[in-house]
Amino acid sequence: MKAIRVDYTPNINGVVQIPGSKNSSLALLAAACLSDETITFKGIPNIADFRVICEMGEEVGLKIKRELSGDVSIDPRWISSTDFDPVKSSSFRTAYYFIGALLVKYGKVSVGYPGGDNFVSRPIDQHIKALEMMGAKFTYHNDYYEVEAKELHGATIYFDTITSGATINAMLAAVRAKGKTVLLNAARDPEVIDTAIFLKTIGAKISGAGTDTIRITGVNQLHGGTHRVIPDRLIAGSFLIAAGVAGGSVTVTDVIPEHLGSCISKLEEIGMEIDVQDNSITASSTGKLIASRIRTGMYPSFATDLQQPMTTLFTQASGKSIVAEKIYPNRFQHVGQLRKMGADIRVRSGVAFVKGKSNLMGTTVSASDIRAGISLILAGMVAEGTTYITGVDHIERGYEDAVNAFQSVGVRIAKEDINYKINNPFYGNARKGC
């Protein structure tokens, strides 16, 4: 069994170069299928989800190649099928983007039900609503669903809840649909804007991305082009939080500070020093932090993906902090693992109550999703002894090389095989003094 080992590491210090956004990349890779020519992306991270998309593409004729430079080229002209393997396409949540991207060109697409992180079921009701209003028909099977449309037409669509995924999917479908589409109560996430900028680069007619009203006029064809993915604001935020957990100073580079406004404000509120430059942010802490509260929400509110690392930070602040999870109320699987390490946290009705200044102890814990894994790495940095984190595959879905990134700021971390250590009675899971 592979695990990430983290030894007690106070006072970290260093610089982390932030890679391209995972969430934006997954939308862009599907969006490239709308083009009639070759697309080149710069900054696509080489994460597990990307490799699954490459495998899916190979099976249907979509040519995806990572160059020695790191650039990714996509040639959609060789697509011969739109029936994606249900197991592969269920292994990550955003396979549904291929519906919006391929339906208007091929008339039929089938994919597995949304999968990925297992912290909560992933409803797609707003995707279904939007695509049905544009002329699509859904048929549901045991392990996959089919979507058909003789023709997609423009529509005025009001989202009942703000959703980044459905906003992007509807935008993809509308780009080559007949007529005009208006998306109301649309998500304003940077990843939505990034997808819109790319689509406009290759000939789409889109306005309003970044506001709650997006207008799209369908076009008959789209040409090739080159696009650089925005930096991953969630990875950047996690490393800023890490400086608060362990103390010390961390600088994240190649970022867009505006994307991290809510995170920066909250870290300053609890006592950290934040220095914002044009494309870098430095977070510093002496360890003197005060309790606070966060309430997650859609962008620009505090991101649900930073809730889990922030919960770990609150275990080290003075006083009682409150974490209200309003996007995914069940996203608290990491709490049980933190409690195994000694954290004093109670969860009730989508709200976590965190008692600060917990003395954490290293032990073996399990990551249930990407951000839960990061929260456990942060906890391991301040836990006495050694922490082993299983479920490494979840972390690798979103981080190209999390171990190396944390090592760059001085964290004592490595990937190991722990079968021997667990089964050997003379090898403790949490050795003091390590």
C-alpha positions as CSV (number, residue, x, y, z in Angstrom):
1,M,0.0,0.0,0.0
2,K,1.4,3.4,-1.0
3,A,1.2,6.2,1.5
4,I,2.5,9.7,2.0
5,R,4.7,9.9,5.1
6,V,4.8,13.3,6.9
7,D,7.2,14.0,9.8
8,Y,6.8,16.8,12.3
9,T,8.0,20.0,10.4
10,P,7.5,23.3,12.2
11,N,8.5,26.7,10.6
12,I,8.4,25.9,6.9
13,N,9.9,28.3,4.4
14,G,10.2,28.4,0.6
15,V,8.7,29.2,-2.8
16,V,6.1,27.1,-4.7
17,Q,5.4,27.6,-8.4
18,I,1.7,27.1,-8.9
19,P,0.7,24.8,-11.8
20,G,-2.3,25.2,-14.1
21,S,-5.7,24.8,-12.7
22,K,-7.1,21.3,-12.5
23,N,-10.7,22.4,-12.7
24,S,-10.1,24.7,-15.6
25,S,-8.0,22.1,-17.5
26,L,-10.7,19.4,-17.3
27,A,-13.2,21.8,-18.9
28,L,-10.7,23.0,-21.5
29,L,-9.7,19.5,-22.6
30,A,-13.3,18.8,-23.4
31,A,-14.0,22.2,-24.9
32,A,-11.2,21.6,-27.5
33,C,-13.4,19.0,-29.1
34,L,-15.7,21.8,-30.3
35,S,-12.9,22.9,-32.7
36,D,-12.5,21.8,-36.3
37,E,-8.7,22.1,-36.0
38,T,-5.8,21.3,-33.6
39,I,-5.7,23.1,-30.2
40,T,-2.6,23.7,-28.1
41,F,-2.8,24.2,-24.3
42,K,0.0,25.5,-22.1
43,G,0.0,24.7,-18.4
44,I,-2.2,21.5,-18.3
45,P,-1.0,19.7,-15.2
46,N,0.1,16.1,-15.6
47,I,-2.4,14.8,-13.0
48,A,-4.2,11.4,-12.8
49,D,-7.4,12.9,-14.3
50,F,-5.5,14.1,-17.3
51,R,-4.1,10.7,-17.9
52,V,-7.6,9.2,-17.7
53,I,-8.9,11.7,-20.3
54,C,-6.0,10.6,-22.6
55,E,-7.1,7.0,-22.3
56,M,-10.7,7.9,-22.9
57,G,-9.7,10.0,-26.0
58,E,-7.6,7.2,-27.4
59,E,-10.5,4.8,-27.4
60,V,-12.8,7.2,-29.4
61,G,-10.2,8.6,-31.8
62,L,-9.4,11.9,-30.0
63,K,-5.7,12.5,-30.3
64,I,-4.1,14.1,-27.2
65,K,-0.3,14.4,-27.0
66,R,1.9,16.0,-24.3
67,E,5.0,17.5,-26.0
68,L,8.5,17.6,-24.4
69,S,7.9,21.3,-23.7
70,G,4.9,20.3,-21.5
71,D,2.4,21.7,-24.0
72,V,-0.6,19.6,-24.7
73,S,-2.0,19.3,-28.3
74,I,-5.5,18.0,-29.1
75,D,-6.7,17.0,-32.5
76,P,-10.5,16.4,-32.5
77,R,-10.7,15.7,-36.2
78,W,-10.2,11.9,-35.8
79,I,-13.0,11.2,-33.3
80,S,-14.9,8.1,-34.6
81,S,-17.1,7.4,-31.6
82,T,-18.7,9.3,-28.7
83,D,-19.5,6.3,-26.5
84,F,-17.0,6.7,-23.7
85,D,-16.1,3.8,-21.4
86,P,-18.4,4.0,-18.5
87,V,-15.8,2.9,-15.9
88,K,-13.1,5.3,-17.0
89,S,-15.6,8.2,-17.5
90,S,-17.0,7.6,-14.0
91,S,-13.6,7.8,-12.4
92,F,-13.7,11.6,-12.4
93,R,-16.6,14.1,-12.0
94,T,-16.2,16.3,-15.1
95,A,-16.6,13.7,-17.9
96,Y,-20.0,15.4,-18.4
97,Y,-18.2,18.2,-20.2
98,F,-17.8,15.9,-23.2
99,I,-21.6,16.0,-23.6
100,G,-21.7,19.7,-24.0
101,A,-18.7,19.7,-26.3
102,L,-19.6,16.8,-28.6
103,L,-23.4,16.6,-28.7
104,V,-23.9,19.3,-31.3
105,K,-21.3,17.8,-33.7
106,Y,-22.2,14.1,-33.3
107,G,-25.8,14.0,-32.1
108,K,-25.3,11.4,-29.4
109,V,-22.9,11.0,-26.4
110,S,-22.7,8.4,-23.7
111,V,-20.7,8.6,-20.4
112,G,-20.6,7.0,-17.0
113,Y,-22.3,8.7,-14.1
114,P,-20.2,11.5,-12.3
115,G,-17.5,10.1,-10.1
116,G,-14.3,11.4,-8.6
117,D,-14.1,12.5,-5.0
118,N,-16.4,10.4,-2.8
119,F,-17.3,13.1,-0.1
120,V,-20.8,13.6,-1.5
121,S,-23.0,12.6,-4.4
122,R,-22.6,14.9,-7.4
123,P,-26.0,16.0,-8.7
124,I,-26.3,16.9,-12.4
125,D,-29.9,18.1,-12.4
126,Q,-28.9,21.6,-13.6
127,H,-26.9,20.1,-16.4
128,I,-29.9,18.0,-17.5
129,K,-32.2,21.0,-17.2
130,A,-30.0,23.2,-19.4
131,L,-29.4,20.6,-22.1
132,E,-33.0,19.5,-22.2
133,M,-34.1,23.1,-22.7
134,M,-31.7,23.2,-25.7
135,G,-33.2,20.1,-27.3
136,A,-31.4,17.2,-25.7
137,K,-32.9,13.9,-24.6
138,F,-31.5,11.8,-21.7
139,T,-31.7,8.0,-21.4
140,Y,-30.5,6.4,-18.2
141,H,-28.9,3.0,-17.9
142,N,-27.3,1.1,-15.0
143,D,-23.8,2.4,-15.2
144,Y,-24.0,5.1,-17.9
145,Y,-26.4,7.6,-19.5
146,E,-26.9,8.6,-23.1
147,V,-27.7,12.1,-24.4
148,E,-29.2,12.6,-27.9
149,A,-30.1,15.7,-29.9
150,K,-31.0,16.0,-33.6
151,E,-30.3,19.7,-33.2
152,L,-29.4,22.0,-30.3
153,H,-31.0,25.4,-30.3
154,G,-30.5,28.4,-28.1
155,A,-32.5,29.0,-25.0
156,T,-32.8,31.3,-22.0
157,I,-31.8,29.2,-19.0
158,Y,-32.1,30.1,-15.4
159,F,-30.0,28.0,-13.0
160,D,-31.9,27.2,-9.8
161,T,-28.6,27.1,-8.0
162,I,-25.2,28.6,-8.9
163,T,-23.2,25.8,-10.4
164,S,-19.8,26.1,-12.1
165,G,-20.1,22.7,-13.8
166,A,-23.5,23.3,-15.3
167,T,-22.6,26.8,-16.4
168,I,-19.6,25.6,-18.3
169,N,-21.5,22.6,-19.8
170,A,-24.3,24.8,-21.0
171,M,-21.8,27.3,-22.5
172,L,-20.1,24.5,-24.4
173,A,-23.3,23.2,-25.8
174,A,-24.5,26.7,-26.8
175,V,-21.3,27.7,-28.7
176,R,-22.3,25.7,-31.8
177,A,-26.1,25.6,-31.2
178,K,-28.5,27.4,-33.5
179,G,-29.5,30.8,-32.2
180,K,-28.8,32.7,-29.0
181,T,-28.5,31.3,-25.5
182,V,-28.7,33.3,-22.3
183,L,-27.5,31.8,-19.0
184,L,-29.0,33.5,-15.9
185,N,-27.7,33.0,-12.4
186,A,-24.5,31.8,-14.0
187,A,-21.4,30.9,-11.9
188,R,-18.7,33.6,-11.9
189,D,-15.7,31.3,-11.2
190,P,-12.3,32.0,-12.8
191,E,-12.6,28.6,-14.4
192,V,-15.8,29.7,-16.2
193,I,-14.0,32.8,-17.4
194,D,-11.0,30.9,-18.5
195,T,-13.1,28.5,-20.6
196,A,-15.0,31.4,-22.2
197,I,-11.7,33.2,-23.1
198,F,-10.4,30.0,-24.8
199,L,-13.7,29.6,-26.7
200,K,-13.6,33.2,-27.9
201,T,-10.0,32.7,-29.0
202,I,-11.1,30.0,-31.4
203,G,-14.1,31.9,-32.7
204,A,-17.0,31.6,-30.3
205,K,-19.3,34.5,-29.6
206,I,-19.6,34.9,-25.8
207,S,-20.1,37.9,-23.6
208,G,-20.7,38.3,-19.9
209,A,-18.5,35.5,-18.5
210,G,-17.6,36.5,-14.9
211,T,-21.0,38.0,-14.3
212,D,-24.3,36.2,-13.5
213,T,-25.5,36.6,-17.1
214,I,-23.7,35.0,-20.0
215,R,-24.8,35.4,-23.6
216,I,-23.8,33.1,-26.4
217,T,-24.5,33.3,-30.1
218,G,-24.0,30.0,-31.8
219,V,-21.5,29.7,-34.7
220,N,-21.1,27.1,-37.4
221,Q,-17.4,26.4,-37.0
222,L,-14.4,27.0,-34.7
223,H,-10.8,27.2,-35.7
224,G,-7.6,26.1,-33.9
225,G,-5.6,28.1,-31.4
226,T,-3.3,28.3,-28.4
227,H,-4.4,29.0,-24.8
228,R,-2.6,29.1,-21.4
229,V,-4.5,27.7,-18.5
230,I,-5.0,29.9,-15.5
231,P,-3.0,29.0,-12.3
232,D,-4.7,26.7,-9.7
233,R,-6.1,29.0,-7.1
234,L,-6.9,26.1,-4.8
235,I,-3.4,24.7,-4.7
236,A,-2.1,28.3,-4.1
237,G,-4.6,28.7,-1.2
238,S,-3.6,25.4,0.3
239,F,0.1,26.5,0.5
240,L,-0.8,29.9,2.0
241,I,-2.8,28.0,4.6
242,A,0.2,25.7,5.2
243,A,2.3,28.7,6.4
244,G,-0.3,29.3,9.0
245,V,-0.5,25.7,10.2
246,A,3.3,25.2,10.7
247,G,4.5,28.8,11.0
248,G,7.1,30.3,8.8
249,S,6.8,31.9,5.4
250,V,5.6,30.5,2.0
251,T,5.6,32.3,-1.3
252,V,3.4,31.1,-4.2
253,T,4.3,32.3,-7.6
254,D,2.6,32.4,-11.0
255,V,-0.7,33.2,-9.5
256,I,-3.6,35.6,-10.0
257,P,-4.0,37.2,-6.6
258,E,-7.6,38.4,-7.4
259,H,-8.7,34.8,-7.6
260,L,-7.7,34.3,-3.9
261,G,-9.4,37.4,-2.4
262,S,-11.6,35.6,0.2
263,C,-8.8,33.3,1.3
264,I,-6.3,36.2,1.7
265,S,-8.9,38.2,3.7
266,K,-9.6,35.3,6.1
267,L,-5.9,34.6,6.7
268,E,-5.2,38.2,7.5
269,E,-8.2,38.2,9.8
270,I,-6.9,35.3,11.9
271,G,-3.4,36.9,12.3
272,M,-1.3,36.0,9.3
273,E,0.8,38.5,7.3
274,I,0.1,38.5,3.6
275,D,2.2,40.3,1.0
276,V,0.5,40.5,-2.4
277,Q,2.5,41.3,-5.5
278,D,1.5,41.3,-9.2
279,N,1.8,37.5,-9.7
280,S,2.9,36.2,-6.3
281,I,1.7,36.1,-2.7
282,T,3.7,35.5,0.4
283,A,2.0,34.3,3.6
284,S,3.9,34.5,6.9
285,S,2.9,33.4,10.5
286,T,4.6,33.3,13.9
287,G,2.0,30.8,15.0
288,K,-0.1,33.3,17.0
289,L,-3.5,32.8,15.3
290,I,-7.0,33.6,16.6
291,A,-10.2,31.6,16.0
292,S,-12.6,32.7,13.3
293,R,-15.4,31.4,11.2
294,I,-15.9,30.6,7.5
295,R,-18.9,30.0,5.5
296,T,-18.3,28.4,2.1
297,G,-20.1,29.7,-1.0
298,M,-19.7,30.0,-4.7
299,Y,-17.0,32.3,-6.1
300,P,-16.1,34.9,-4.9
301,S,-17.1,33.6,-1.5
302,F,-14.8,31.3,0.5
303,A,-14.1,28.2,-1.7
304,T,-15.5,24.8,-0.5
305,D,-12.2,23.3,-1.7
306,L,-10.2,25.3,0.8
307,Q,-12.6,24.4,3.7
308,Q,-10.7,21.2,4.6
309,P,-7.2,22.7,4.8
310,M,-8.7,25.7,6.7
311,T,-10.2,23.3,9.2
312,T,-6.7,21.9,9.9
313,L,-5.5,25.5,10.4
314,F,-8.2,26.2,12.9
315,T,-7.0,23.3,15.1
316,Q,-3.9,25.4,15.7
317,A,-5.6,28.7,16.4
318,S,-6.6,30.0,19.8
319,G,-10.2,29.7,20.6
320,K,-13.2,28.0,19.0
321,S,-13.7,28.3,15.2
322,I,-16.8,27.5,13.2
323,V,-16.8,26.1,9.7
324,A,-20.2,26.2,7.8
325,E,-20.2,24.1,4.7
326,K,-23.0,25.5,2.4
327,I,-21.9,23.9,-0.9
328,Y,-21.5,20.3,0.1
329,P,-22.8,19.9,3.7
330,N,-21.4,16.3,3.9
331,R,-17.9,17.3,3.0
332,F,-16.4,16.5,6.4
333,Q,-14.9,13.1,5.9
334,H,-11.5,14.6,6.9
335,V,-12.8,15.5,10.4
336,G,-12.9,11.8,11.5
337,Q,-9.3,11.5,10.4
338,L,-8.2,14.7,12.2
339,R,-9.9,13.4,15.3
340,K,-7.8,10.3,15.1
341,M,-4.8,12.6,15.3
342,G,-6.2,14.3,18.4
343,A,-8.2,17.2,17.0
344,D,-11.3,18.4,19.0
345,I,-13.9,18.8,16.3
346,R,-17.7,18.3,16.3
347,V,-19.9,18.3,13.2
348,R,-23.6,19.0,13.3
349,S,-25.9,19.8,10.4
350,G,-23.2,20.9,8.0
351,V,-21.3,22.9,10.5
352,A,-18.0,22.0,12.2
353,F,-17.0,23.4,15.6
354,V,-13.2,23.4,16.0
355,K,-11.5,23.8,19.3
356,G,-8.1,25.3,18.7
357,K,-4.6,24.6,20.1
358,S,-5.0,20.8,19.7
359,N,-1.9,18.7,20.3
360,L,-2.0,16.4,17.3
361,M,-0.3,13.0,17.2
362,G,1.0,11.1,14.2
363,T,-0.9,8.0,13.1
364,T,-2.2,6.3,10.0
365,V,-5.1,8.2,8.3
366,S,-6.9,8.0,5.0
367,A,-7.6,10.7,2.4
368,S,-11.1,10.4,1.0
369,D,-10.7,13.2,-1.6
370,I,-8.1,15.6,-2.9
371,R,-8.5,18.4,-0.4
372,A,-9.0,16.1,2.5
373,G,-5.6,14.6,1.6
374,I,-4.0,18.0,1.7
375,S,-5.7,18.8,5.1
376,L,-4.1,15.7,6.5
377,I,-0.7,16.6,5.1
378,L,-1.0,19.9,6.9
379,A,-2.0,18.2,10.1
380,G,1.0,15.8,9.8
381,M,3.3,18.8,9.7
382,V,2.4,19.8,13.2
383,A,1.7,16.3,14.6
384,E,4.1,14.8,17.0
385,G,5.9,11.8,15.4
386,T,5.0,10.5,12.0
387,T,1.8,10.5,10.0
388,Y,1.0,8.1,7.2
389,I,-1.7,9.1,4.7
390,T,-3.3,6.4,2.6
391,G,-5.6,7.1,-0.4
392,V,-2.7,8.6,-2.3
393,D,-4.6,8.2,-5.6
394,H,-7.1,10.8,-4.4
395,I,-4.3,13.4,-3.9
396,E,-2.7,12.6,-7.2
397,R,-6.0,13.3,-9.0
398,G,-5.4,17.0,-8.4
399,Y,-1.7,17.4,-7.7
400,E,1.0,16.6,-10.2
401,D,3.6,16.0,-7.5
402,A,2.4,17.1,-4.1
403,V,5.3,15.5,-2.3
404,N,7.9,17.5,-4.3
405,A,5.9,20.7,-3.9
406,F,5.7,20.4,-0.1
407,Q,9.4,19.4,0.0
408,S,10.2,22.7,-1.7
409,V,9.1,24.6,1.4
410,G,10.9,22.3,3.8
411,V,8.3,19.8,4.8
412,R,9.6,16.4,5.8
413,I,7.5,14.3,3.4
414,A,7.9,11.3,1.2
415,K,5.9,8.6,-0.6
416,E,6.5,5.1,0.9
417,D,5.2,1.6,0.9
418,I,3.7,1.1,4.4
419,N,2.7,-2.6,4.3
420,Y,5.8,-3.7,6.1
421,K,5.6,-0.9,8.6
422,I,1.9,-1.7,9.5
423,N,2.5,-5.5,9.8
424,N,5.8,-5.2,11.7
425,P,5.1,-4.9,15.5
426,F,8.6,-3.4,16.0
427,Y,7.8,-0.5,13.6
428,G,5.5,2.1,15.2
429,N,3.1,4.1,13.1
430,A,3.9,7.3,15.1
431,R,7.5,7.1,16.3
432,K,8.4,9.9,18.6
433,G,11.4,11.9,17.7
434,C,11.2,11.2,13.9
